[in-house]
Amino acid sequence: MTALPVIAAVDGSGHSLRALDWALAAALQRGVEVLIVHVWSWPPNAHSLPRTEPMAPPAGQDPVLDWVRERLAERKALPEVRYTTLSGAPAAALPDMSSHGQLLVLGSRGRGGFTSLLLGSNGRATAARATCPVVVVPHRERAGEAGAEPHGRMVLGLEPGETSTEVVEFALSEAQRNEALLQVVTTHAVPFSTLALLGNYPDPGEGEGPAIAKIAEDAQRERLRPFLQGRFKDVQVEHIVAPGDAAGRLVAASESADLVVVGKHRHRLRPPSFSLGSVANAVLLHARCPIAVVPAGSH
């Protein structure tokens, strides 16, 4: 069976080229091809004109893909590259395309500096609905110096009772493939006794904080144990257990990380493929390194 490609979405912006670079490197590591995709959206409908269906340019005449070809022409050590143009709405076309790849890579801004590819409906729908992991590469202004050189460290946001096996395996595989340290971050509620220090609540007794932290630490280590005793036993793991906001901890960790891995929140009353969760949303908005959003049951 042929290995699925890494899919890179491009839109004619320099920001999407930054994401393409990440996708090319990832494909080389995996020994697979890159499928470069441009979604040809139909133009906004004018009230005076009849509504028409989207129409992609004739084969081989997509100016965005021509632009990408020109920029890759002089590159060395590239994986095998294919190109395709899709027509329609990116919010629908990209999630549908995800079933044909092992990884889908996007930039965090669209053409003209707008955040439409990630922070608007298109990118949010892609990260929420894709069936394979989605990696979002932040634009240079947001990444700043954080993405200038590899740090040799990746970060996994782990909620022991919620984070799926696919998310954990993806993070460990990336750390193993890159010979990087994996920092595993688990947060827990602020102890009730800490609130008593503010003078608003009675202190129920000492030791509540350490006890809650110990429960969270034990749960994190137990969740990771079968992975670290098996094929990921060579991965160096740093265990972080702290009180407070998970999203804030992950965003702070992104300052000195090469990748932050999060799972999609699994709503019990909604189809899980249509929701990201508050932590994933916040990390996508603010992280300064690439972010991987991994669904349960992904490739």
N, C-alpha and C positions, 0 to 999 in steps of 0.2 A: 504494500500500500504506500503510495506516494505521500510524503509528509506535507501537511498543509503549509501554505506560505505565511509570511508576515505581511499584513496588509497595511499600507501607508496611504492615508487620505491627504490629498493635496488640493489647494484651492487657488493657486496663483499668488499666494502671499509668501513673504520671506519667513514668516512664522511656521508655515507648513514645511518649508525646507529644513528647518531646525528639527522638526519631528521626523522628517524623512531620513535625516542623518542617523537619528536614534534607531529607526527601523532597519536601516541598512546594516548597522553594527549588530543589532539583535539577530538578523537573518544570517549573517556570517557566523556568529557564535553557534547557531542552531544547525547550520549547514543546509538551509532551505532558501528558496527564492523569495523575492519581494514582489508583491503585486501592488503597483501604484494605481490608485483609484482617484478619478476626479468625477464628482457628481455635478452634472450639468443641470442647474436649476432653471425652471422656466422663469421668464421675467415677470415682475409685478404686473398684475392685470389692470389696464386702464379702463375706466368705466365706459368710455366711448367705444371700446373695442370688444369684439366677442372673445369669450374665454376659450383658450386653446390648451390642448394637452402639451406637456413638455416634449421637446424634440432634441435629442443629442445631435452633435455635428456628425457628418459622415465619418466612417472609419478612417483613422489616421489623420483627421483634420481638427483635432482638439488643440487649440492654442495653449491651453494650460499644460497639457502633457508635452507639447513641443518645447515649451519653456523649461520643463523639468529635464527633458532629454538633453537639451543644450548644456545644462548645468552639471549633468552627470557624464558628459562626453569625455572629459579629461580626467575623470576619477580613476584611480587604480584600486585593485583588490576589491572589486564590487562583487556581490552575489549575483546570481542570475536575476534579471529584472524583466517583468512583464508590465504592460500598461492596459488599462481599460477605462472606458468612459461609461458612466451610468447616467440615466436621466430621471428626473423626479425631485422629490424633496430629500435633502440630506438626512433629515430626522428619521425618515423611513428607509432610504436606500442603504445607509451605512449599517444600521442594525441587521437588515436583511443580509448584507454582504458578509457579516461577521461569521456566519455559519461556514463560510468557505476558507477561514483562516484560523491559525493558532494564536494570533495576536493581531489586534487592530490598533494602529498608532495615529494619534491626532495631535495637531498643534493647539495651543491655548488661545489663539486669536485668529480671526479670519481676515479677509482682505480689508484694507483701509484702517487697520488698527482696531476694528470692532471685535468684541469677544464672542461673536456669534457662533464660532465653531465649537467653543467649549461652554461658555457660561450662559449662552442663550439656549433656546429650545433644541437646536440641532445637536450640539455636543452633549447636553444633558440627556437627551433621548438615547443617543448612541451609548453612553456609559451605562445608562440604566437598563437598556433593552438588549444589548449585544449578548450573544451566546458564548463568545470567547472573551478573554481578558482584554481590556481596553487600557492602553497607556497614553496618558496625556502629558505632553512635553511643554513646560511653561515657556512663554516668550522671554526673550533675552532681558528685557527691562525688569521683569519680575524675578527671574533667576539671578540676575546680577553676577557677582563673583561666585555664588554658590555652585554654579554649573561649569566653572572654568576648568577645573581639574578633577579627576576621579578622587573620591574620598575613601574608597575601599570599605564602605559601610552602607548597608541597606536597612530599612525599617519596616517592621510588620506591626500593624495595629491589631491586637488580639483580644477579643472578648471570649474567654474560654468556653462559655456555654452557648455562644452564638456563631462564632467564626467557623466557616465550613472547612472541611478537609482540603478542598480545592484551593482555597486561599492560602492555607498554611503550606501546602506543597508547592504552590507557585513561588512564594517568598523564599522558601528553602532552596528550591531549584535555581532561582536567580542568584542567590548568594553563593551556592555551590559552583555554578557556571562561571561566575565572576571572581571566585576565590575571595569573597568579601565577608566581613563580619555582618551577622544579622542581629540587629537590635530589636528585641520583641518588647513592645510597649503595651502594658495592661493598666488601666486606671480603675479606681474604685471610688465609691462615694466618700465625701468628706465626713469624718466621724462626727456623731452627734455631740460628743464631748468637746470637739473643737469649736462648735458653734457656741458652747457655753462660755468660751473665752470672750465672746462679743457681748456678754451680759444679757442675752435674750432668752437663754434656756438654762435650766438647772443642770449641773454636771452629774450624770448618773454614776460616775465612778471612773477611776483611772484604768488605763489599759485597753480602752475600746479601740483607739487608733491602731496600735500594733496588732491587735487581734484581727481587725478587718484586713489590714495589709497582709498578715500571714495567711489568711484564707485565700486572698487573691493570688498571692505568690504560689501557694500550693496548687491552686487550680491551674495557673499558667504552666507550671512545670509538668503537671500531670497531663495536660493537653498536648504538650510537646514531646513527652517521653517516648511514645512509640515511633515518632518520626526520627528522633535523635539516636535511637537505638538501632535503627534500620539503615536505609541507604543514605541518610543525611548525617551519619555519625561524624563525618569529617568537617561539618559546618560549625564554625565558631559562633556561638550564640551569647549575646549579652541580655540578661533578664532585667527589665525595668518594670517595677510596680510602684505606682504613685497615686496619690489622691487627686481628684479634680477632673478637669475637662480633657477627654481623650483627643478631641480635634486640636486643641491648643498644644498638647504635648507633641502630636504628630507634626504639626506645622513647624513648631520649634525645632524638632529633630530634622526636618527637611533642609535646614540651613547647612548641614554638613553630611548629607546623605546623597547617594546616587539614585535611589529609588525608594518611594514609600508605597507600601502595598496595603490596600484596604479591601474589605468585602462589601458586597451590597447588603444593606439591612434587610432582614427577612420579615416583612410585615405578615402577621398571621391572618389578617382579614382582607388582604389585597394580593393580587398576583405579584409574586416577588420580582419578576423581571421588569416591572414598571416603576420600581422605587430604588432610590440610592441610599437614603438615610441621611441624617443630619451630619454625622461624622464625615462620611464620604463627600458630601456636598461641600462642607467647610474646607476639607483638605484640597479638593479640586480648585476651590476659589483662591486659596492662599499659599499653598505649598510652593517652595522655591526650587524643587527638583522634580523630575518626572514622577507621576503618580500612576500606579496600576490599580484599576478597579476590576476585581475578579469575581465573576458569578459562580454560584454553586453549579456543579455539573459542567464546567468549562473544559475545553480541550487541554 
